[in-house]
Amino acid sequence: MTFARVAILAGIALLVMVANVAATILYMVVYSHVIDPGHDETYYQEHVKVAAPYCSIVAGIPLMFVAGWWVGGLWEPGLGVKSALIVWTTYAVIDLAVLAAAGLTARMGILFTISILTKLAAVYLGALAAGHRA
């Protein structure tokens, strides 16, 4: 695995993270305009603090599956799962660093663990699926 490949995989992890944040933003737009409109900004800011980890779990599973499937078929056979695990590791390190900087609480730690383990399963299954299509 060359440095260039690892850099590409890290970039894919960042794309997944951006898409996951975008999913949370989309959820908040729908929530504030359709589900529960008419409140002030602080109400929605408090809601997103509770909802964001769950959005990350729900949106992260298909995003990581697709990422695993995509990178699983990029290069020669045998590198699919390894590539997917590099994407997942990069995502996990960045996510944990952000949470640690924000002040990790016990609740956040539990939700992070659930989130990162579901993403691990998804990226792994995606890479396996890519191996079967090859």
HELIX and SHEET records of a PDB file:
HELIX    1   1 PHE A    3  VAL A   30  1                                  28    
HELIX    2   2 TYR A   31  ILE A   35  3                                   5    
HELIX    3   3 GLU A   41  GLY A   72  1                                  32    
HELIX    4   4 GLY A   80  ALA A  102  1                                  23    
HELIX    5   5 ALA A  106  ARG A  133  1                                  28    
END                                                                             
